[in-house]
Amino acid sequence: MVQSLNTKIDLTIKATAFTGLSEYGNIIIGDKAFEFYHQHDPRKYIQIPWNEIDYVIASVLLGGRWIPRYSIQTKKNGTFTFASKEPKKVLKAIRVYVDGQKMVRSLGFFDVLKRAFFHKKNKK
């Protein structure tokens, strides 16, 4: 069994980690790290200490009423994407440990198109 990095747990919630295949388990937010543990296989886990997080990126739809998924971009190991039952509650718990300047919205579909169009227009 894996040893948790946290000494105090703030939030535990069911979630899905998108790591190639969808993996179901629990997210644990505590005083030392963000952790994901697979519900059946104890060898599949993700532990991200708070000082290792570079950005928390939320996909926000319908004017902020729906957050289907959020990603944690680390300084060394890339980006991990998660979805949970109550994403707003998870993001509020993360905000206690991560600076608000590091919590950003992802670009929307039309923003990506607009950025690509203006980039090509300015390049000519």
C-alpha angles and dihedrals in degrees: 000000000000120000114235118236092215125090094185124035119214101175139009119186139161113258148162124237116206103214103147091299122035111262121195124213144101133306115216119195115192144151097284108030154356108253135187121192124189112240097230110016114060091195092066109078141130122213119183118180115218094243090056095058115103100175140355108213119196125196102220122192136177095025095306097312095109130039108182097180144352134204134212115213113201129202095241113009105051131239128328120197124207140176125196142176095258108023095171091058090049093049091049090052091049091049090064089066103027123063115253090235089064094054109085141165120247119238117268125233095262092044090058091049092047092049092050093048096049092043091058092043092052092044094062 
